[in-house]
Amino acid sequence: MINRLSLFLVVMTLISCKTQEITTSVNNKNSDSPFTINFKQEIVIGDTYIFNITNNSDDTLIILSPSVARIEKFENNEWRRVKILYCPCGANCIAPPKEKNLLKGQSHKYRWNLKESWCGEKQENGIPETIVKDPLEGIYRIYVDYIFKGKREKIVRQFEVKKNNN
């Protein structure tokens, strides 16, 4: 009787513990989900992070802000947005598309070189300096906003950036 009670208490303790969400699946397909997500849970500094979404439904999946990934890094017990330039500093670029329609079977990829980048002070030539920060180890997450059947939702997946141990 004591063994059953001990087992019950251990199981209840494990169930009640709140753990940090870290996605372990490389191919994340929920049976209720209209899409499949492929990404690496761990990435080595020097590689490119690729996050791929494939529409498996018969309906259109609308990806919002398809050109600019929203990536955050966990630092000092909070999430900090990673700065990623869409366009080189001082360049006259066309604004990124606000959405991308994915029909059945179509995919969309986000790619990130793991570096942060932003525009600094203007230089003598009038063009702002491009500041690039090398990647740091740590836990990151990507947000993807989408619309499916008229309802706006978001995908959030965590991944870890590590140093190459070679």
Backbone torsions as a table, in degrees:
resi	resn	phi	psi	omega
1	MET	NA	-40.3	179.4
2	ILE	-65.9	-38.3	179.1
3	ASN	-62.4	-41.4	178.7
4	ARG	-66.0	-41.9	178.5
5	LEU	-63.8	-42.2	177.7
6	SER	-62.7	-44.6	179.3
7	LEU	-62.0	-43.9	179.1
8	PHE	-59.7	-45.5	-180.0
9	LEU	-64.1	-40.2	178.0
10	VAL	-63.7	-46.0	-179.7
11	VAL	-62.6	-44.3	-179.9
12	MET	-64.2	-37.3	177.9
13	THR	-64.6	-44.3	179.9
14	LEU	-65.3	-39.7	-179.4
15	ILE	-67.4	-38.6	-175.2
16	SER	-78.9	-15.8	179.6
17	CYS	-68.3	133.7	176.6
18	LYS	-92.4	124.5	-179.7
19	THR	-110.6	158.2	176.8
20	GLN	-72.5	132.9	-178.7
21	GLU	-74.4	117.5	172.7
22	ILE	-131.5	118.8	-177.6
23	THR	-69.0	131.0	-178.5
24	THR	-108.5	-8.3	-175.8
25	SER	-90.2	134.9	174.9
26	VAL	-81.1	-38.7	176.7
27	ASN	-113.2	100.8	-173.1
28	ASN	-99.5	100.8	179.3
29	LYS	-125.4	109.1	175.2
30	ASN	-86.2	139.1	-176.7
31	SER	-60.9	-26.9	178.9
32	ASP	-89.5	-6.9	-173.8
33	SER	-86.3	141.0	178.3
34	PRO	-82.0	2.1	-174.9
35	PHE	-141.5	164.3	172.3
36	THR	-114.1	140.8	179.1
37	ILE	-117.6	127.1	174.5
38	ASN	-117.7	127.3	177.8
39	PHE	-163.6	163.1	176.5
40	LYS	-91.5	135.1	176.5
41	GLN	-74.6	-30.4	177.3
42	GLU	-125.7	139.1	178.8
43	ILE	-134.9	142.4	-178.3
44	VAL	-94.9	137.6	176.8
45	ILE	-54.7	130.8	-176.2
46	GLY	109.9	-22.4	176.2
47	ASP	-87.6	171.7	175.0
48	THR	-105.9	132.5	177.6
49	TYR	-80.9	127.5	178.3
50	ILE	-124.0	127.5	179.5
51	PHE	-122.0	116.0	-173.5
52	ASN	-117.2	130.7	177.5
53	ILE	-116.4	130.0	177.3
54	THR	-120.8	130.3	177.9
55	ASN	-80.8	118.7	179.0
56	ASN	-104.3	0.9	-176.6
57	SER	-93.7	172.1	175.4
58	ASP	-84.6	-9.7	-179.0
59	ASP	-98.7	162.3	177.6
60	THR	-76.4	134.3	174.7
61	LEU	-105.5	122.1	-177.9
62	ILE	-102.1	115.8	177.0
63	ILE	-89.8	126.3	178.6
64	LEU	-92.7	142.2	-176.5
65	SER	50.5	59.3	-174.8
66	PRO	-70.0	-16.2	-176.7
67	SER	-93.8	-18.1	-174.5
68	VAL	-124.1	113.4	178.3
69	ALA	-78.0	139.5	173.7
70	ARG	-97.8	106.6	-177.4
71	ILE	-120.0	138.4	179.3
72	GLU	-127.1	152.1	178.2
73	LYS	-117.5	137.6	178.9
74	PHE	-84.5	114.3	-178.7
75	GLU	-140.1	136.2	176.1
76	ASN	51.3	44.1	177.0
77	ASN	63.8	25.4	174.5
78	GLU	-152.1	162.9	-179.8
79	TRP	-92.5	130.2	178.2
80	ARG	-116.5	130.4	179.5
81	ARG	-68.6	131.9	178.3
82	VAL	-82.3	133.1	179.6
83	LYS	-82.3	125.4	179.2
84	ILE	-136.1	119.7	179.1
85	LEU	-74.6	135.6	172.6
86	TYR	-87.2	-31.7	-173.0
87	CYS	-135.1	142.8	178.7
88	PRO	-59.3	146.7	-179.5
89	CYS	-58.4	132.9	178.1
90	GLY	82.4	-9.4	-179.1
91	ALA	-80.1	152.9	178.8
92	ASN	-99.9	80.7	-174.6
93	CYS	-93.6	151.8	173.4
94	ILE	-70.8	140.8	179.4
95	ALA	-60.4	142.3	179.7
96	PRO	-67.0	152.5	178.2
97	PRO	-62.9	147.5	-178.7
98	LYS	-82.9	-23.3	179.8
99	GLU	-156.1	162.5	177.8
100	LYS	-139.3	126.8	178.6
101	ASN	-86.5	126.4	175.4
102	LEU	-108.7	115.8	174.7
103	LEU	-81.9	173.1	-178.8
104	LYS	-53.3	128.4	177.6
105	GLY	86.5	-11.3	-179.8
106	GLN	-82.5	153.8	-177.6
107	SER	-126.4	161.2	173.4
108	HIS	-138.3	135.7	-179.7
109	LYS	-116.1	138.0	166.7
110	TYR	-104.1	134.8	176.7
111	ARG	-124.7	139.7	179.5
112	TRP	-143.3	131.7	-178.3
113	ASN	-82.9	9.9	178.5
114	LEU	72.2	5.9	-179.8
115	LYS	-103.2	147.3	172.3
116	GLU	-92.0	148.2	178.5
117	SER	-151.3	144.5	178.6
118	TRP	-158.8	169.1	-179.8
119	CYS	-94.5	133.6	179.8
120	GLY	-100.0	-148.8	-179.3
121	GLU	-70.7	153.5	176.7
122	LYS	-68.1	140.2	178.0
123	GLN	-91.3	-178.7	-179.5
124	GLU	-58.4	-32.3	-179.2
125	ASN	-80.7	1.0	176.8
126	GLY	88.8	-5.2	-179.8
127	ILE	-97.2	131.4	178.9
128	PRO	-63.5	145.9	176.6
129	GLU	-69.1	136.9	173.8
130	THR	-89.5	121.6	179.9
131	ILE	-103.4	127.8	-179.4
132	VAL	-123.1	128.0	180.0
133	LYS	-111.6	127.4	179.1
134	ASP	-62.8	152.7	-177.6
135	PRO	-67.6	150.7	177.2
136	LEU	-116.1	149.7	175.1
137	GLU	-64.4	152.8	175.0
138	GLY	150.3	-175.3	178.7
139	ILE	-96.0	131.5	179.3
140	TYR	-126.2	166.3	171.9
141	ARG	-145.5	152.3	177.6
142	ILE	-117.2	138.7	174.9
143	TYR	-109.7	135.7	172.0
144	VAL	-131.0	117.5	176.0
145	ASP	-89.0	140.8	-179.6
146	TYR	-149.4	164.5	175.0
147	ILE	-123.3	129.9	176.9
148	PHE	-137.1	123.3	-177.6
149	LYS	54.0	41.8	175.7
150	GLY	79.5	-1.5	-177.7
151	LYS	-108.4	127.6	179.4
152	ARG	-85.0	129.7	-180.0
153	GLU	-141.2	179.8	177.5
154	LYS	-141.3	150.9	173.5
155	ILE	-105.1	133.9	175.4
156	VAL	-130.5	122.8	179.1
157	ARG	-133.4	136.8	178.1
158	GLN	-97.2	152.1	175.3
159	PHE	-151.2	163.3	-177.2
160	GLU	-118.3	135.0	175.4
161	VAL	-101.7	126.6	-178.0
162	LYS	-126.4	158.7	172.9
163	LYS	-75.9	151.2	174.3
164	ASN	-75.3	124.4	-177.4
165	ASN	-90.3	15.2	179.4
166	ASN	-83.0	NA	NA
